[in-house]
Structures are given as C-alpha cells and as structure tokens.
C-alpha cells in the first residue's frame, strides 16, 4: 500500500517473526 507503507513494513515484520519466532 502506497498510502500506508507502515502496514507493508508491519506485514513484512510479522512474516519475518513467523518465519523466525523469537520468544
């Protein structure tokens, strides 16, 4: 989303967290 780049960043962060869960 061009209007909400933050959402894209969060989406990528969530994907990375899901790929490498750091608990």
mmCIF file as gemmi writes it, N, C-alpha and C atoms, coordinates in Angstrom:
data_model
loop_
_atom_site.group_PDB
_atom_site.id
_atom_site.type_symbol
_atom_site.label_atom_id
_atom_site.label_alt_id
_atom_site.label_comp_id
_atom_site.label_asym_id
_atom_site.label_entity_id
_atom_site.label_seq_id
_atom_site.pdbx_PDB_ins_code
_atom_site.Cartn_x
_atom_site.Cartn_y
_atom_site.Cartn_z
_atom_site.occupancy
_atom_site.B_iso_or_equiv
_atom_site.pdbx_formal_charge
_atom_site.auth_seq_id
_atom_site.auth_asym_id
_atom_site.pdbx_PDB_model_num
ATOM 1 N N . UNK Axp A 1 ? 0.846 -1.209 0 1 0 ? 1 A 1
ATOM 2 C CA . UNK Axp A 1 ? 0 0 0 1 0 ? 1 A 1
ATOM 3 C C . UNK Axp A 1 ? 0.875 1.251 0 1 0 ? 1 A 1
ATOM 4 N N . UNK Axp A 2 ? 0.675 2.075 -1.006 1 0 ? 2 A 1
ATOM 5 C CA . UNK Axp A 2 ? 1.477 3.297 -1.105 1 0 ? 2 A 1
ATOM 6 C C . UNK Axp A 2 ? 1.066 4.289 -0.027 1 0 ? 2 A 1
ATOM 7 N N . UNK Axp A 3 ? -0.233 4.316 0.283 1 0 ? 3 A 1
ATOM 8 C CA . UNK Axp A 3 ? -0.725 5.265 1.286 1 0 ? 3 A 1
ATOM 9 C C . UNK Axp A 3 ? -0.301 4.858 2.692 1 0 ? 3 A 1
ATOM 10 N N . UNK Axp A 4 ? -0.153 3.567 2.897 1 0 ? 4 A 1
ATOM 11 C CA . UNK Axp A 4 ? 0.201 3.09 4.233 1 0 ? 4 A 1
ATOM 12 C C . UNK Axp A 4 ? 1.423 2.177 4.186 1 0 ? 4 A 1
ATOM 13 N N . UNK Axp A 5 ? 2.595 2.738 3.96 1 0 ? 5 A 1
ATOM 14 C CA . UNK Axp A 5 ? 3.824 1.927 3.889 1 0 ? 5 A 1
ATOM 15 C C . UNK Axp A 5 ? 4.097 1.229 5.209 1 0 ? 5 A 1
ATOM 16 N N . UNK Axp A 6 ? 3.557 1.8 6.292 1 0 ? 6 A 1
ATOM 17 C CA . UNK Axp A 6 ? 3.766 1.198 7.613 1 0 ? 6 A 1
ATOM 18 C C . UNK Axp A 6 ? 3.128 -0.183 7.661 1 0 ? 6 A 1
ATOM 19 N N . UNK Axp A 7 ? 1.959 -0.312 7.036 1 0 ? 7 A 1
ATOM 20 C CA . UNK Axp A 7 ? 1.278 -1.606 7.028 1 0 ? 7 A 1
ATOM 21 C C . UNK Axp A 7 ? 2.14 -2.637 6.321 1 0 ? 7 A 1
ATOM 22 N N . UNK Axp A 8 ? 2.789 -2.224 5.232 1 0 ? 8 A 1
ATOM 23 C CA . UNK Axp A 8 ? 3.656 -3.153 4.5 1 0 ? 8 A 1
ATOM 24 C C . UNK Axp A 8 ? 4.832 -3.555 5.381 1 0 ? 8 A 1
ATOM 25 N N . UNK Axp A 9 ? 5.398 -2.58 6.094 1 0 ? 9 A 1
ATOM 26 C CA . UNK Axp A 9 ? 6.527 -2.866 6.985 1 0 ? 9 A 1
ATOM 27 C C . UNK Axp A 9 ? 6.106 -3.826 8.081 1 0 ? 9 A 1
ATOM 28 N N . UNK Axp A 10 ? 4.929 -3.562 8.666 1 0 ? 10 A 1
ATOM 29 C CA . UNK Axp A 10 ? 4.424 -4.442 9.724 1 0 ? 10 A 1
ATOM 30 C C . UNK Axp A 10 ? 4.181 -5.831 9.165 1 0 ? 10 A 1
ATOM 31 N N . UNK Axp A 11 ? 3.628 -5.894 7.954 1 0 ? 11 A 1
ATOM 32 C CA . UNK Axp A 11 ? 3.347 -7.189 7.336 1 0 ? 11 A 1
ATOM 33 C C . UNK Axp A 11 ? 4.639 -7.972 7.153 1 0 ? 11 A 1
ATOM 34 N N . UNK Axp A 12 ? 5.69 -7.285 6.679 1 0 ? 12 A 1
ATOM 35 C CA . UNK Axp A 12 ? 6.981 -7.95 6.489 1 0 ? 12 A 1
ATOM 36 C C . UNK Axp A 12 ? 7.55 -8.38 7.833 1 0 ? 12 A 1
ATOM 37 N N . UNK Axp A 13 ? 7.398 -7.542 8.847 1 0 ? 13 A 1
ATOM 38 C CA . UNK Axp A 13 ? 7.917 -7.857 10.178 1 0 ? 13 A 1
ATOM 39 C C . UNK Axp A 13 ? 7.201 -9.077 10.741 1 0 ? 13 A 1
ATOM 40 N N . UNK Axp A 14 ? 5.877 -9.116 10.555 1 0 ? 14 A 1
ATOM 41 C CA . UNK Axp A 14 ? 5.087 -10.254 11.048 1 0 ? 14 A 1
ATOM 42 C C . UNK Axp A 14 ? 5.518 -11.523 10.321 1 0 ? 14 A 1
ATOM 43 N N . UNK Axp A 15 ? 5.752 -11.412 9.017 1 0 ? 15 A 1
ATOM 44 C CA . UNK Axp A 15 ? 6.183 -12.575 8.24 1 0 ? 15 A 1
ATOM 45 C C . UNK Axp A 15 ? 7.538 -13.059 8.744 1 0 ? 15 A 1
ATOM 46 N N . UNK Axp A 16 ? 8.447 -12.13 8.997 1 0 ? 16 A 1
ATOM 47 C CA . UNK Axp A 16 ? 9.774 -12.491 9.493 1 0 ? 16 A 1
ATOM 48 C C . UNK Axp A 16 ? 9.658 -13.127 10.872 1 0 ? 16 A 1
ATOM 49 N N . UNK Axp A 17 ? 8.78 -12.575 11.701 1 0 ? 17 A 1
ATOM 50 C CA . UNK Axp A 17 ? 8.595 -13.12 13.048 1 0 ? 17 A 1
ATOM 51 C C . UNK Axp A 17 ? 8.028 -14.531 12.975 1 0 ? 17 A 1
ATOM 52 N N . UNK Axp A 18 ? 7.13 -14.738 12.011 1 0 ? 18 A 1
ATOM 53 C CA . UNK Axp A 18 ? 6.528 -16.064 11.855 1 0 ? 18 A 1
ATOM 54 C C . UNK Axp A 18 ? 7.575 -17.054 11.346 1 0 ? 18 A 1
ATOM 55 N N . UNK Axp A 19 ? 8.456 -16.578 10.469 1 0 ? 19 A 1
ATOM 56 C CA . UNK Axp A 19 ? 9.485 -17.441 9.908 1 0 ? 19 A 1
ATOM 57 C C . UNK Axp A 19 ? 10.521 -17.765 10.978 1 0 ? 19 A 1
ATOM 58 N N . UNK Axp A 20 ? 10.875 -16.749 11.795 1 0 ? 20 A 1
ATOM 59 C CA . UNK Axp A 20 ? 11.871 -16.956 12.839 1 0 ? 20 A 1
ATOM 60 C C . UNK Axp A 20 ? 11.327 -16.443 14.16 1 0 ? 20 A 1
ATOM 61 N N . UNK Axp A 21 ? 10.496 -17.242 14.814 1 0 ? 21 A 1
ATOM 62 C CA . UNK Axp A 21 ? 9.894 -16.813 16.081 1 0 ? 21 A 1
ATOM 63 C C . UNK Axp A 21 ? 10.937 -16.635 17.174 1 0 ? 21 A 1
ATOM 64 N N . UNK Axp A 22 ? 10.968 -15.429 17.75 1 0 ? 22 A 1
ATOM 65 C CA . UNK Axp A 22 ? 11.925 -15.161 18.826 1 0 ? 22 A 1
ATOM 66 C C . UNK Axp A 22 ? 11.149 -14.96 20.112 1 0 ? 22 A 1
ATOM 67 N N . UNK Axp A 23 ? 11.096 -15.994 20.921 1 0 ? 23 A 1
ATOM 68 C CA . UNK Axp A 23 ? 10.325 -15.879 22.162 1 0 ? 23 A 1
ATOM 69 C C . UNK Axp A 23 ? 11.308 -15.783 23.336 1 0 ? 23 A 1
